Amino acid sequence: MKPKFYRKVLKRPHQKVQPSQNFQRKILPNGMVVLFEKRELPIVSVVFAVRNGGMNEHESEKGISHFIEHMLYKGTPNRNSKQIATEIEKNGGELNGFTSEPITAYWCKMPSKHIDVALNVLSDMVKNPIFDEKELEKERQVIFEEIKMRRDTPRVYVSDEIQGLLYDKPLGQNLIGTHETMNSIKREEIIKKFKEVYTPNNMILVVVGDVEFDKIVDFAEKNFGDEKGKIGLPKIKLRNGKKIEKRKGIDQASFVFAYHVPTSNNKLSYAANVLSVLMAEGMSSRLFSEIREKRNLAYAVKGESNITKEFAYNLIYVGTMKKNIEKVRKLILEEFEKVADGLTENELNEVKEQLIGNHYISMEDSQMQMVNLLMHESDGDVEEFYEFEKKIKEVKLGDVKKLASEVKKKYSYLALVPE
């Protein structure tokens, strides 16, 4: 159960979105944050989340947040696991959750006439899990299988493992945990962590859809107390590393190239976002053109930004032949140098327009919007999400060129190659 995510009713594609139009935010007396965006379609997306994830864990407990996520679907005193799923799905809904570095979330999407079902089921899950011993041991085995699945999917594996070359432990460890940590985590530790973290002052409730804000607030105020919890502070230390790993039974090399960028509490993070799109996000990107279209060295050339207020990096994934790994690495570095030396205002403005357009397209789906609002609240300023177009337009040519020039000095890469 893993992620990866606004829409306004707009008369013009690029008019400025005013948060006050359809968006509301309220902090309840117990500290819970409630976010709401009104929609006209009869669909609602709802998420309960806690401000705790992989980056808040100690090295010895890595994977405990993800383990708790799994267990919250296994039953409460009011509903067993089948009843949890049935109440959502038989009313036309979808149910899922995810664990990320900064948060753990439980969500559903369903017809808005069933908002009461959504709120009741999800709140029961985050308030009253029973952590049944037998179910816990069974779910431990499920997570072992999830670990194997991610390892056996090369593109997923290298994307997971690159973080270990960018940061020291514990952030450098995979948030899903390892066989060793998952074997060592006991039920008592899970319950202790749950009681520390799953309290109203650490919770965010986001609702996007055709319902009423006052009803959402009233439900939250009546169904949550004033318990106070604590969140572990992340210890983040940057590093850089390079690694080539061999594996039997694969035919293609999976190569991921990554570099640190400014965090989301730095306005240069928008320049980093622009740089990622310019280099490898889309068929018109520079590296897609250079690596795939001009040289036919790969099928997949993909870019991605992972930017939070605590840590941030961009990555580029390329699936290619083992013999072409070094050639691809050099092409990537050469293209960054070309950007640093010769990026023009015209090309920069084209990429800005691409980013702004993609942003508005992402608003269309209520579920995607729900996650967008959640992640921005987690980062500390949800209303800045509505200022995205303005922030992107303010990105300066010199800032993008400077970020590009710094990549060659400190970068990491991981290649998983056929043995």
PLY file of the C-alpha trace (Angstrom):
ply
format ascii 1.0
element vertex 419
property float x
property float y
property float z
element edge 416
property int vertex1
property int vertex2
end_header
0.00 0.00 0.00
2.08 2.84 -1.27
1.51 6.13 -2.99
2.23 8.53 -5.15
-0.76 13.05 -4.81
-6.26 19.65 -6.84
-8.51 20.86 -8.90
-10.53 24.02 -8.94
-13.50 24.70 -11.14
-11.79 27.16 -13.47
-13.23 29.37 -16.18
-9.83 29.89 -17.73
-6.99 27.30 -17.58
-4.46 29.69 -16.04
-6.50 32.08 -13.93
-5.16 32.44 -10.39
-6.81 30.03 -7.97
-8.05 31.68 -4.79
-8.00 29.32 -1.78
-10.99 31.15 -0.27
-13.27 30.20 -3.18
-13.73 26.49 -2.52
-11.01 25.66 0.00
-11.28 25.77 3.80
-8.86 24.89 6.58
-9.52 24.65 10.29
-7.40 23.65 13.27
-9.60 22.06 15.93
-9.01 22.72 19.66
-7.39 19.27 19.96
-4.85 20.14 17.25
-6.33 18.11 14.40
-6.18 19.90 11.04
-9.20 19.65 8.75
-8.79 20.53 5.05
-11.68 20.74 2.63
-12.21 21.55 -1.02
-15.71 21.73 -2.47
-16.49 19.89 -5.72
-19.62 19.70 -7.84
-19.40 16.06 -8.96
-21.14 13.61 -6.55
-17.85 12.00 -5.52
-15.85 12.40 -2.32
-12.27 11.50 -1.46
-11.41 11.27 2.24
-8.11 10.67 4.00
-7.06 10.45 7.63
-3.30 10.81 8.03
-0.69 11.13 10.76
2.46 13.24 10.55
4.70 10.22 10.94
6.40 7.98 8.42
9.67 6.35 7.48
11.85 9.38 8.21
10.67 9.48 11.84
11.93 5.98 12.65
15.08 4.77 14.34
17.34 2.35 12.48
16.31 -0.61 14.65
12.56 -0.07 14.08
12.68 0.63 10.34
9.39 -0.39 8.78
7.23 0.01 11.89
5.12 2.84 10.39
4.41 0.72 7.33
3.62 -2.28 9.55
1.10 -0.20 11.51
-0.47 0.93 8.25
-1.07 -2.69 7.25
-2.48 -3.59 10.66
-5.08 -0.82 10.70
-6.94 -2.68 7.94
-7.06 -5.90 9.99
-9.88 -5.04 12.36
-11.32 -3.03 15.24
-13.76 -3.99 18.03
-16.52 -2.79 15.70
-15.44 -4.29 12.35
-13.26 -7.15 11.19
-11.06 -6.76 8.10
-13.78 -8.09 5.78
-16.35 -5.66 7.17
-13.98 -2.71 6.78
-13.53 -3.47 3.11
-17.18 -4.40 2.52
-18.64 -1.19 3.97
-16.56 0.89 1.56
-16.57 -1.30 -1.54
-20.22 -2.41 -1.48
-21.17 1.26 -1.38
-19.23 1.84 -4.61
-15.98 2.96 -2.99
-12.26 2.31 -3.18
-10.16 1.79 -0.05
-6.40 1.96 0.36
-3.54 3.60 2.20
0.13 4.45 1.96
3.22 5.08 4.01
5.65 7.76 2.87
8.65 9.35 4.56
6.69 12.19 6.26
3.19 10.70 6.69
1.06 7.57 6.89
-2.41 7.81 5.32
-5.69 5.88 5.05
-8.10 6.91 2.32
-11.22 6.07 0.41
-13.04 7.45 -2.63
-16.78 6.90 -3.03
-20.13 8.48 -3.95
-20.58 11.59 -1.80
-23.96 10.38 -0.54
-21.98 7.83 1.49
-19.76 10.38 3.25
-20.96 9.08 6.63
-19.72 5.59 5.75
-16.33 6.95 4.69
-15.87 8.98 7.86
-17.09 6.25 10.19
-14.99 3.45 8.73
-11.74 5.42 8.39
-12.03 7.03 11.83
-12.70 3.64 13.40
-9.54 2.31 11.76
-7.26 5.12 12.98
-8.76 5.17 16.50
-9.49 1.55 17.42
-7.19 -1.06 15.86
-6.98 -4.23 17.93
-3.60 -5.48 16.65
-4.66 -9.09 16.98
-1.58 -11.26 17.61
-2.45 -13.91 15.02
-3.33 -11.31 12.37
-0.13 -9.44 13.15
2.04 -12.49 12.52
0.14 -13.25 9.31
0.60 -9.68 8.11
4.29 -9.83 8.92
4.52 -12.59 6.30
2.59 -10.42 3.83
5.14 -7.64 4.27
7.98 -10.11 3.71
6.33 -10.87 0.36
6.01 -7.16 -0.37
9.73 -6.73 0.31
10.48 -9.56 -2.14
8.13 -8.11 -4.74
9.83 -4.72 -4.63
13.26 -6.32 -4.81
12.24 -8.49 -7.75
11.05 -5.47 -9.78
14.31 -3.85 -10.96
12.95 -0.37 -11.63
11.26 -0.26 -8.23
14.32 -1.73 -6.53
16.79 0.87 -7.82
14.36 3.71 -7.07
14.06 2.42 -3.49
17.74 1.80 -2.99
19.06 5.11 -4.36
17.97 6.85 -1.17
20.60 4.82 0.67
23.26 6.43 -1.52
21.90 9.93 -0.85
21.41 9.76 2.94
22.92 8.03 5.94
20.75 5.72 8.01
18.00 5.78 9.10
16.63 7.89 6.20
18.91 5.94 3.91
17.04 2.74 4.76
13.99 1.64 2.79
10.86 2.71 4.69
9.27 -0.71 4.12
11.97 -2.17 6.38
14.16 -5.23 6.01
13.69 -8.90 6.88
15.82 -8.26 9.96
13.89 -5.27 11.30
10.51 -6.76 10.40
11.42 -9.95 12.26
12.45 -8.01 15.35
9.45 -5.67 15.73
7.16 -6.97 18.48
3.44 -6.36 19.03
4.18 -4.34 22.18
6.42 -1.98 20.20
3.73 -1.50 17.55
1.08 -0.68 20.16
3.45 1.72 21.94
4.29 3.52 18.68
0.61 3.68 17.71
-0.36 5.28 21.04
2.46 7.81 20.74
1.68 8.85 17.19
-2.01 8.32 16.40
-3.37 11.21 18.43
-5.52 14.13 17.22
-2.73 16.70 17.48
-0.74 14.66 14.93
-3.65 14.06 12.55
-4.78 15.64 9.29
-8.24 15.02 7.82
-8.68 15.95 4.16
-12.00 15.83 2.30
-12.43 16.74 -1.37
-15.90 16.47 -2.85
-19.57 17.36 -2.90
-20.20 17.54 0.84
-20.42 20.30 3.46
-17.43 21.54 5.44
-19.46 22.12 8.63
-20.52 18.48 8.61
-16.91 17.31 8.35
-15.78 19.58 11.18
-18.74 18.53 13.36
-17.87 14.85 12.86
-14.21 15.41 13.74
-15.04 17.40 16.86
-17.51 14.81 18.13
-15.44 11.70 17.37
-11.92 12.64 18.48
-10.72 13.55 21.94
-7.82 15.69 23.06
-5.06 13.10 23.53
-1.58 14.44 22.88
1.16 12.46 21.18
4.73 12.93 20.06
6.61 12.43 16.81
10.23 11.36 16.55
12.46 14.02 15.00
14.27 12.91 11.84
18.05 12.73 11.78
19.11 13.52 8.23
22.69 13.48 7.02
23.45 13.85 3.32
25.92 11.69 1.46
26.72 10.62 -2.09
27.58 7.19 -3.38
27.96 5.15 -6.53
27.19 1.47 -6.87
26.94 -1.19 -9.56
25.12 -4.32 -8.46
24.98 -7.56 -10.45
22.01 -9.92 -10.53
21.20 -13.16 -12.29
18.02 -13.59 -14.28
17.63 -10.10 -15.72
18.30 -8.97 -19.27
18.26 -5.19 -18.91
20.31 -2.84 -16.75
18.32 -0.45 -14.55
20.19 2.78 -13.94
19.13 5.57 -11.59
20.99 8.88 -11.30
20.09 11.22 -8.40
21.18 14.51 -6.88
20.22 16.64 -3.89
18.10 19.75 -4.46
16.76 22.52 -2.20
13.98 21.47 0.18
10.41 22.74 -0.09
10.99 25.41 2.57
13.47 27.00 0.12
12.02 28.90 -2.84
14.71 27.36 -5.05
12.76 24.09 -4.78
10.59 25.40 -7.61
13.70 25.80 -9.74
14.56 22.19 -8.90
11.10 21.14 -10.05
11.63 22.98 -13.33
15.03 21.33 -13.78
13.58 17.85 -13.29
10.89 18.40 -15.94
13.37 19.99 -18.33
15.75 17.05 -18.06
13.63 13.90 -17.95
9.88 14.32 -17.44
8.08 13.75 -20.71
8.86 12.84 -24.30
10.00 16.39 -25.06
12.57 16.40 -22.23
16.25 16.77 -23.04
17.35 13.33 -21.85
14.45 11.50 -23.50
15.51 13.15 -26.75
19.23 12.48 -26.29
19.13 8.95 -24.88
16.09 7.41 -26.55
15.24 9.40 -29.68
18.71 10.29 -30.96
20.71 7.27 -29.80
18.10 4.54 -29.20
19.86 3.50 -25.99
16.71 2.98 -23.91
12.98 2.54 -23.92
12.27 4.14 -20.54
13.79 7.50 -19.61
11.95 8.96 -16.63
12.49 11.79 -14.17
11.01 12.40 -10.74
11.25 14.95 -7.92
11.01 13.95 -4.27
10.88 17.30 -2.47
9.82 17.77 1.16
10.67 20.34 3.82
13.14 17.94 5.46
14.96 16.46 2.46
14.81 16.69 -1.33
16.28 15.10 -4.43
15.66 14.63 -8.15
16.25 11.31 -9.88
16.50 10.05 -13.45
15.77 6.45 -14.37
17.05 4.79 -17.55
16.53 1.17 -18.62
19.36 0.22 -20.97
21.95 -2.42 -21.88
24.73 -3.20 -19.42
27.41 -2.03 -21.85
25.72 1.39 -22.17
25.66 2.34 -18.49
28.79 4.48 -18.63
27.69 6.09 -21.89
24.32 7.00 -20.35
25.98 8.45 -17.25
28.20 10.68 -19.39
25.27 11.78 -21.54
23.36 12.82 -18.42
26.28 14.87 -17.10
26.88 16.44 -20.51
23.26 17.49 -20.75
23.39 19.14 -17.34
26.47 21.07 -18.49
24.62 22.19 -21.62
21.76 23.46 -19.47
24.17 25.25 -17.13
25.89 26.96 -20.06
23.13 27.52 -22.59
19.59 27.29 -21.26
17.50 30.08 -22.82
14.57 32.07 -21.51
12.45 30.66 -24.32
13.09 27.03 -23.34
12.65 27.87 -19.67
9.25 29.45 -20.37
8.17 26.38 -22.37
8.99 24.12 -19.42
7.18 26.45 -17.02
4.08 26.25 -19.21
4.37 22.45 -19.23
4.60 22.33 -15.43
1.70 24.72 -14.93
-0.47 22.79 -17.38
0.36 19.46 -15.71
-0.47 21.02 -12.35
-3.96 22.01 -13.45
-4.55 18.63 -15.08
-3.64 16.97 -11.76
-6.44 18.93 -10.11
-9.08 17.04 -12.06
-9.18 13.93 -9.91
-10.44 14.37 -6.34
-8.20 11.61 -5.02
-5.10 13.21 -6.50
-6.19 16.57 -5.13
-6.74 15.03 -1.71
-3.15 13.78 -1.59
-1.79 17.06 -3.00
-3.45 19.02 -0.19
-2.34 16.47 2.40
1.31 16.59 1.35
1.38 20.39 1.25
-0.15 20.58 4.72
2.50 18.14 5.89
5.12 20.47 4.41
3.70 23.35 6.42
1.82 25.60 3.95
-1.15 24.04 2.20
-2.31 27.33 0.66
0.99 27.61 -1.21
-0.31 24.79 -3.39
-2.83 27.22 -4.82
0.03 29.60 -5.66
1.89 27.05 -7.78
1.52 28.92 -11.07
2.83 32.14 -9.49
5.78 30.35 -7.88
6.77 28.61 -11.12
6.55 31.83 -13.12
8.90 33.46 -10.58
11.65 30.87 -11.22
14.71 32.62 -12.62
16.87 31.39 -15.47
20.03 31.86 -13.43
18.72 29.69 -10.60
17.97 26.73 -12.89
21.36 27.06 -14.60
23.12 27.21 -11.23
21.38 24.07 -9.97
22.34 22.29 -13.20
25.98 23.35 -12.84
26.17 21.85 -9.34
24.99 18.36 -10.31
28.38 17.18 -11.62
30.03 18.03 -8.28
27.82 15.79 -6.10
25.59 13.08 -7.47
24.79 9.45 -6.80
23.96 6.56 -9.06
22.95 2.94 -8.79
23.02 0.42 -11.61
21.46 -3.04 -11.36
23.00 -5.02 -14.20
22.79 -8.58 -15.56
25.48 -10.84 -14.14
0 1
1 2
2 3
5 6
6 7
7 8
8 9
9 10
10 11
11 12
12 13
13 14
14 15
15 16
16 17
17 18
18 19
19 20
20 21
21 22
22 23
23 24
24 25
25 26
26 27
27 28
28 29
29 30
30 31
31 32
32 33
33 34
34 35
35 36
36 37
37 38
38 39
39 40
40 41
41 42
42 43
43 44
44 45
45 46
46 47
47 48
48 49
49 50
50 51
51 52
52 53
53 54
54 55
55 56
56 57
57 58
58 59
59 60
60 61
61 62
62 63
63 64
64 65
65 66
66 67
67 68
68 69
69 70
70 71
71 72
72 73
73 74
74 75
75 76
76 77
77 78
78 79
79 80
80 81
81 82
82 83
83 84
84 85
85 86
86 87
87 88
88 89
89 90
90 91
91 92
92 93
93 94
94 95
95 96
96 97
97 98
98 99
99 100
100 101
101 102
102 103
103 104
104 105
105 106
106 107
107 108
108 109
109 110
110 111
111 112
112 113
113 114
114 115
115 116
116 117
117 118
118 119
119 120
120 121
121 122
122 123
123 124
124 125
125 126
126 127
127 128
128 129
129 130
130 131
131 132
132 133
133 134
134 135
135 136
136 137
137 138
138 139
139 140
140 141
141 142
142 143
143 144
144 145
145 146
146 147
147 148
148 149
149 150
150 151
151 152
152 153
153 154
154 155
155 156
156 157
157 158
158 159
159 160
160 161
161 162
162 163
163 164
164 165
165 166
166 167
167 168
168 169
169 170
170 171
171 172
172 173
173 174
174 175
175 176
176 177
177 178
178 179
179 180
180 181
181 182
182 183
183 184
184 185
185 186
186 187
187 188
188 189
189 190
190 191
191 192
192 193
193 194
194 195
195 196
196 197
197 198
198 199
199 200
200 201
201 202
202 203
203 204
204 205
205 206
206 207
207 208
208 209
209 210
210 211
211 212
212 213
213 214
214 215
215 216
216 217
217 218
218 219
219 220
220 221
221 222
222 223
223 224
224 225
225 226
226 227
227 228
228 229
229 230
230 231
231 232
232 233
233 234
234 235
235 236
236 237
237 238
238 239
239 240
240 241
241 242
242 243
243 244
244 245
245 246
246 247
247 248
248 249
249 250
250 251
251 252
252 253
253 254
254 255
255 256
256 257
257 258
258 259
259 260
260 261
261 262
262 263
263 264
264 265
265 266
266 267
267 268
268 269
269 270
270 271
271 272
272 273
273 274
274 275
275 276
276 277
277 278
278 279
279 280
280 281
281 282
282 283
283 284
284 285
285 286
286 287
287 288
288 289
289 290
290 291
291 292
292 293
293 294
294 295
295 296
296 297
297 298
298 299
299 300
300 301
301 302
302 303
303 304
304 305
305 306
306 307
307 308
308 309
309 310
310 311
311 312
312 313
313 314
314 315
315 316
316 317
317 318
318 319
319 320
320 321
321 322
322 323
323 324
324 325
325 326
326 327
327 328
328 329
329 330
330 331
331 332
332 333
333 334
334 335
335 336
336 337
337 338
338 339
339 340
340 341
341 342
342 343
343 344
344 345
345 346
346 347
347 348
348 349
349 350
350 351
351 352
352 353
353 354
354 355
355 356
356 357
357 358
358 359
359 360
360 361
361 362
362 363
363 364
364 365
365 366
366 367
367 368
368 369
369 370
370 371
371 372
372 373
373 374
374 375
375 376
376 377
377 378
378 379
379 380
380 381
381 382
382 383
383 384
384 385
385 386
386 387
387 388
388 389
389 390
390 391
391 392
392 393
393 394
394 395
395 396
396 397
397 398
398 399
399 400
400 401
401 402
402 403
403 404
404 405
405 406
406 407
407 408
408 409
409 410
410 411
411 412
412 413
413 414
414 415
415 416
416 417
417 418
